[in-house]
Amino acid sequence: MCDFIIRGLEKSEFQYIDELTDEELINNGIVKLVADTTPGYPCRISLEDADIGETVYLFNYNHHVVNSPYQGNGAIFIRRNAETAKIPVNAIPDQLLHRKLSMRGYDKRGMMLKCKLIDGIDTKSCIIDFFNNEKIEYIHIHNAVPGCYSCLVERIS
């Protein structure tokens, strides 16, 4: 079995958002919302769902910046003041376990080699299956129903 680690986005990349005025948010295509249900607003930094009443931001993010046809961007949520997730090796965040997920395995050139639609409960076994192919360098997980990027899975050598 190959060890892996799941990574959320880095808090430092988005700290500026909390300092923007409402007008600046609008001008940057960022929508400020208050979570009114949980689960429902999955934070890509903390890899946790926002609690009811929490402020979240919704905006477009380039999640797969590669020189291949599989470049990707799309809408993501982040929680105000979220801390970068620190997920242990081979662990699956709860946020992934209760959603339909799209798994996409890529090689070092950013070319998709394998993809699969799964129930979140099958995340770990799917990651292991993907990494049995030594050409797969990393996996992107997307929330399947809305299609938005969730997180990165890296192979640990």
N, C-alpha and C positions, 0 to 999 in steps of 0.2 A: 504494500500500500504506500502511496505517495502522501507525504504530509502537505498540508495547505494552510493558507491563512486568508481570511476574508477581511477586506479593507473597505472602510467607508472613506468619504472624501475628507480632506484636511480642513479643519476649522479655519486655519490661517488664510485660506483662499477666499473666504467669504466674510471675514470680520467687518469689512467695510459696509456691508449691507445694513447692519444695525444702526449705522450712523447716517444713513440717507434720510432725507426728508420725504414726505409723502409724494411731493412733486418729482423728486429725483428717482424714487422707486418707479413711478409711472413712466418717466422718460427712459428708464433702463429696462422696461418690460417686466418689472418685478411686481407681483401681486402679493400684498400683505393680507393674511387671513387669520382668523381665530379658529382653532380646531373645535369642531362641534360634535365630533364622534371619534371613538377610538375602538378598534384600529381604523385608520382612514387617511392619516397624514404621515407617511413613512419618511423619517428624516434620513438623508443620505450621508450626514456627518456622523451622527451618533448610532445609526442603524437601530433606532428605537422609534416606535410610533409616538407621535405627540399626544399628550394628555389633553382632555377636554379643557378649553380655556387658554391653551398655550398659543402664542403667536408663532406662525409659520410663514415662510416665504415660498412662493411658487414662481419659477422662472425657467428659461431655457438654458441648458448646460451642454457643452461639448464634452461628452464622456468618452469618446473613442477617437482621439486625434492621431490618425495613422495615415500613411501614404498607401491606401488601398481602397477598393470600392466599399469597404465596410466602415468607413468613417461614420460616426454617429453623434447625434445630439437629440435632445428632447427635454420635456418638462420634468423638473424634480422639485421636491419639497426639502427645505431645511428648517429646523427649529431655531428660534431666536436663542442665542447663547448656548447652542449645542456644543458639547465637547467631542473631540474626535474619538471614535470607537476604538477600544483596545480589546479586540476579540482574541481569545487564546487560540493557539494552533489546533487545527482540526475541529474547532467549535463552530456551531451554527447559531447566529443571533435569532432570538425569538421572533423578530419581525418577519423573518423569511418563512417560518414554519406554518403560518396560517394563510398563505396566499398561493394562488396559481403562479408559477414562475416559468420564465423562458430562460433556458441556459444556452449560452453561446460560447463555444470553445474556439480560440484563435491560436494561430502559430506566431512565430516571432516577426513575421511580416505583416501581421494584422489581418490575415486571411482566415475566414471562418472555416473550420474543419468539421465541426459537429454542432448540432443544435437539437434541443429537445424541450417539449412542454411538459412540466411536471407539477404535482402537488407539493407544496412546501415541505411536507413531512419527509419527502424523498430527496431533499437537497443534498445531504451528505453522501448518500449512495450514488447519486448522479455525479457529484464532483469526483468521487473516486473512480467511477467508470470513465469519465472524460479524461482524467489524468493517467489512466492506463494506456492511453495513446501518447507516447513520448513526444510527439510533434506538437501537442497542445501545450502552449506556454502559459496561457492564462484564460480565465473564464469571466465573462460578464453575465451577471444575473439581472434580469428585468422582471418587473411586475407584469405578468402576462396580459391581464385584462386591459389596463390602460396603456401598456407597452412601454412604460418609462423605466429608465435605468435605475438599478438598485445599488449594486456594489460590484467590486472586483474580487476575484479569487485568484491568488497566486500560488503557483507550485513552489514548494520549499525543497530545495535539492538536499 
